[in-house]
């Protein structure tokens, strides 16, 4: 699984790209969390807003990959 990311400190957001697919659908997961999918239903990336307050991992796709990534970048996580 490919990982790339962008952080926008001005809006307190992180985007974690997990694959190269073209986004055709975005799912609102609540609490400022969005999952992007390609035409085949493969997860392309996850946008997380309000990351300075920590990120709720409940219900996130690819939970383990995202948790590891956030922890490595010193972003607090909770479930």
C-alpha positions as CSV (number, residue, x, y, z in Angstrom):
1,X,0.0,0.0,0.0
2,X,1.4,3.4,-1.0
3,X,1.4,6.2,1.5
4,X,1.8,9.9,0.9
5,X,0.4,12.8,2.8
6,X,-0.2,16.5,2.9
7,X,-0.7,18.6,6.0
8,X,-2.4,21.9,5.9
9,X,-1.8,23.6,9.3
10,X,-3.9,26.6,8.3
11,X,-7.1,24.5,8.3
12,X,-5.7,21.9,10.7
13,X,-6.1,19.0,8.3
14,X,-4.2,16.0,7.0
15,X,-4.7,14.0,3.8
16,X,-3.3,10.5,3.6
17,X,-3.1,9.0,0.1
18,X,-3.1,5.2,0.2
19,X,-3.3,4.5,-3.6
20,X,-3.0,6.1,-7.0
21,X,-6.6,5.7,-8.0
22,X,-8.8,8.6,-9.2
23,X,-11.3,9.6,-6.6
24,X,-14.9,9.1,-7.8
25,X,-16.7,8.9,-4.4
26,X,-16.2,10.5,-1.0
27,X,-17.8,9.1,2.1
28,X,-18.4,11.3,5.1
29,X,-17.4,9.3,8.2
30,X,-18.4,12.1,10.6
31,X,-16.3,14.1,13.0
32,X,-14.4,15.8,10.1
33,X,-13.3,12.5,8.6
34,X,-13.7,11.6,4.9
35,X,-12.7,8.6,2.9
36,X,-12.1,8.8,-0.9
37,X,-12.7,5.7,-3.2
38,X,-11.9,5.0,-6.8
39,X,-14.3,3.4,-9.3
40,X,-13.6,-0.1,-8.1
41,X,-14.2,0.8,-4.5
42,X,-10.5,0.8,-3.5
43,X,-9.7,3.3,-0.8
44,X,-7.6,6.1,-2.4
45,X,-7.2,8.3,0.7
46,X,-8.5,9.8,3.9
47,X,-8.9,13.4,4.8
48,X,-8.9,14.2,8.5
49,X,-9.9,17.7,9.9
50,X,-9.1,19.1,13.3
51,X,-6.1,16.8,13.7
52,X,-4.6,19.0,16.5
53,X,-7.4,17.8,18.7
54,X,-6.7,14.2,17.9
55,X,-8.3,11.7,15.5
56,X,-11.0,9.3,16.3
57,X,-10.1,6.0,14.6
58,X,-13.5,4.3,15.1
59,X,-14.9,3.3,11.7
60,X,-12.0,4.4,9.7
61,X,-11.1,2.1,6.8
62,X,-7.5,0.8,6.8
63,X,-7.6,1.6,10.6
64,X,-4.2,0.0,11.4
65,X,-2.3,1.8,8.5
66,X,-3.8,5.2,9.4
67,X,-3.1,4.7,13.1
68,X,0.5,3.8,12.5
69,X,0.9,6.8,10.1
70,X,-0.6,9.3,12.6
71,X,1.4,8.0,15.5
72,X,4.6,8.2,13.4
73,X,3.8,11.9,12.7
74,X,3.0,12.7,16.4
75,X,-0.8,13.1,15.8
76,X,-2.8,11.9,18.7
77,X,-5.3,9.2,18.1
78,X,-8.2,7.7,20.1
79,X,-10.9,5.1,19.6
